[in-house]
Amino acid sequence: MVTRFEVYLVNLDAEVSKDPKNTRPAVIISPNEINKHISTVLIAPISSTKLLYPSRLPVEFLGNSRAIVLDQIRAVEKSRLVKKIGEIEPAYHRSISEKLREMFAE
């Protein structure tokens, strides 16, 4: 099962393909209860750019400084998840959840 905070290479092209140059790393942000029962997941891309905005959270991933791009959240079919490449460290889980609440609170 796909779980929250796992990182996948995700095909974001209009056509689903397994070509690795058509993929981008993204973290699963949808709750596990949703991930378990429906064919789509909510993802947030991971960027290697150092520009930080209030909607982008800095993280260390695969030994590099990156940013989770919460202003580009989207739903994708699980069939677009090409390959699991890791997980976001638990130390970042709370800040991701808090930023999502802040962005979507009234």
KEBALUM-767505 format. One record per residue: x, y, z of N, C-alpha, C in turn; residue in one letter. Coordinates in steps of 0.05 Angstrom, whole numbers, padded with zeros to 5 digits, always signed. Example, Ala and Ser with C-alpha at 12.3 -4.5 7.8 and 13.67 -1.06 7.14 Angstrom:
2
+00264-00114+00156+00246-00090+00156+00264-00066+00156A;+00257-00045+00142+00273-00021+00143+00258+00001+00157S;
END
This chain:
106
+00017-00024+00000+00000+00000+00000+00018+00025+00000M;+00009+00045-00014+00022+00071-00014+00015+00085+00013V;+00035+00096+00026+00030+00109+00052+00040+00138+00052T;+00028+00153+00069+00034+00182+00072+00064+00185+00079R;+00076+00206+00067+00103+00214+00070+00123+00196+00055F;+00114+00177+00040+00132+00162+00022+00137+00181-00002E;+00161+00177-00015+00168+00193-00038+00170+00174-00062V;+00157+00182-00084+00157+00167-00109+00167+00184-00132Y;+00178+00171-00152+00180+00184-00178+00152+00182-00190L;+00141+00205-00198+00114+00206-00208+00114+00216-00237V;+00100+00202-00254+00097+00211-00282+00075+00233-00282N;+00083+00257-00289+00064+00280-00290+00056+00288-00318L;+00065+00272-00338+00058+00278-00366+00029+00271-00371D;+00018+00281-00393-00009+00275-00401-00013+00245-00407A;+00007+00233-00419+00007+00204-00424+00023+00190-00403E;+00012+00169-00392+00026+00153-00372+00048+00137-00386V;+00073+00140-00376+00095+00125-00388+00114+00118-00366S;+00130+00098-00369+00150+00089-00349+00177+00101-00355K;+00179+00120-00374+00204+00133-00381+00213+00150-00358D;+00237+00144-00346+00246+00159-00322+00250+00189-00327P;+00255+00198-00352+00260+00226-00356+00233+00242-00356K;+00211+00228-00355+00185+00241-00353+00174+00241-00325N;+00191+00237-00305+00182+00235-00277+00194+00257-00260T;+00181+00261-00237+00190+00281-00218+00185+00269-00190R;+00203+00274-00171+00198+00263-00144+00175+00279-00130P;+00159+00264-00116+00137+00276-00101+00131+00260-00076A;+00122+00274-00056+00115+00261-00030+00085+00257-00029V;+00076+00234-00019+00048+00228-00015+00039+00244+00009I;+00018+00260+00006+00008+00276+00029-00021+00268+00036I;-00034+00251+00021-00061+00242+00028-00059+00223+00052S;-00080+00224+00069-00081+00206+00092-00082+00176+00084P;-00071+00159+00100-00070+00131+00094-00097+00118+00090N;-00117+00127+00104-00144+00117+00101-00154+00121+00072E;-00148+00144+00061-00155+00149+00033-00138+00132+00015I;-00112+00132+00020-00093+00117+00003-00101+00087+00001N;-00112+00077+00022-00119+00048+00023-00144+00042+00006K;-00162+00061+00002-00188+00055-00009-00194+00066-00037H;-00179+00086-00046-00185+00097-00073-00160+00095-00091I;-00165+00099-00117-00144+00094-00136-00126+00119-00141S;-00132+00141-00127-00116+00165-00130-00103+00172-00103T;-00081+00187-00105-00067+00197-00082-00062+00227-00086V;-00059+00242-00064-00051+00270-00065-00021+00271-00062L;-00008+00286-00080+00021+00288-00079+00029+00318-00079I;+00053+00323-00069+00065+00349-00071+00093+00344-00082A;+00100+00358-00105+00126+00354-00117+00149+00362-00097P;+00172+00351-00102+00196+00358-00087+00215+00372-00107I;+00223+00396-00099+00241+00412-00116+00269+00413-00106S;+00288+00416-00124+00316+00419-00115+00324+00448-00114S;+00306+00466-00122+00312+00495-00121+00313+00504-00092T;+00329+00524-00088+00333+00535-00061+00314+00558-00055K;+00298+00567-00075+00279+00588-00069+00258+00578-00051L;+00254+00592-00029+00233+00584-00010+00211+00605-00008L;+00187+00596-00010+00163+00612-00006+00148+00601+00018Y;+00129+00616+00029+00115+00606+00052+00101+00579+00048P;+00095+00572+00023+00082+00547+00017+00101+00524+00010S;+00127+00529+00014+00148+00509+00008+00164+00503+00033R;+00167+00478+00039+00180+00470+00063+00207+00457+00057L;+00228+00468+00069+00255+00456+00065+00257+00429+00079P;+00269+00410+00066+00274+00383+00077+00301+00373+00067V;+00312+00354+00081+00335+00340+00072+00324+00314+00061E;+00331+00308+00035+00322+00283+00023+00344+00272+00005F;+00351+00247+00009+00373+00234-00006+00399+00250-00005L;+00404+00261+00019+00429+00275+00024+00431+00303+00013G;+00409+00314+00003+00409+00341-00008+00387+00358+00004N;+00392+00384+00003+00371+00403+00012+00351+00406-00011S;+00325+00403-00004+00304+00405-00024+00281+00419-00012R;+00259+00423-00027+00235+00435-00016+00210+00420-00025A;+00192+00416-00007+00166+00404-00014+00149+00427-00023I;+00138+00425-00047+00124+00447-00060+00094+00443-00055V;+00084+00454-00032+00056+00450-00025+00037+00468-00041L;+00048+00487-00056+00030+00503-00073+00025+00489-00100D;+00035+00465-00104+00029+00450-00129+00017+00422-00123Q;+00002+00420-00102-00012+00395-00095-00030+00387-00118I;-00030+00361-00123-00049+00350-00143-00056+00321-00136R;-00078+00313-00147-00086+00285-00145-00076+00270-00170A;-00065+00247-00166-00056+00230-00189-00065+00201-00184V;-00069+00188-00206-00075+00159-00205-00051+00144-00194E;-00055+00124-00179-00033+00108-00168-00016+00096-00191K;-00028+00092-00214-00014+00081-00237+00009+00100-00247S;+00008+00125-00238+00029+00144-00246+00053+00143-00227R;+00051+00128-00205+00073+00125-00187+00092+00105-00199L;+00115+00114-00209+00133+00097-00224+00150+00080-00205V;+00161+00093-00184+00180+00078-00167+00182+00092-00140K;+00181+00077-00118+00186+00089-00092+00216+00094-00089K;+00223+00118-00081+00251+00125-00078+00259+00132-00049I;+00240+00131-00031+00247+00136-00003+00223+00146+00013G;+00229+00158+00035+00209+00169+00053+00219+00195+00065E;+00201+00213+00071+00209+00237+00085+00214+00229+00114I;+00235+00239+00126+00242+00232+00154+00220+00241+00173E;+00215+00226+00193+00194+00232+00213+00197+00260+00225P;+00221+00270+00227+00225+00297+00239+00210+00319+00223A;+00204+00314+00198+00190+00334+00181+00160+00330+00179Y;+00150+00307+00189+00121+00301+00186+00104+00323+00199H;+00111+00331+00223+00094+00351+00237+00094+00377+00222R;+00116+00387+00212+00117+00413+00198+00101+00411+00172S;+00101+00388+00158+00085+00385+00134+00055+00387+00141I;+00047+00371+00161+00019+00371+00170+00010+00398+00179S;+00026+00412+00194+00019+00439+00204+00016+00459+00181E;+00034+00457+00162+00033+00476+00139+00007+00470+00122K;+00000+00445+00119-00024+00439+00105-00049+00450+00119L;-00049+00446+00146-00072+00458+00161-00073+00488+00159R;-00050+00501+00160-00049+00530+00157-00059+00539+00130E;-00051+00525+00109-00059+00532+00082-00089+00529+00077M;-00101+00509+00090-00129+00503+00083-00148+00510+00105F;-00139+00522+00127-00157+00531+00148-00171+00556+00140A;-00194+00561+00152-00209+00585+00145-00196+00610+00156E;
END
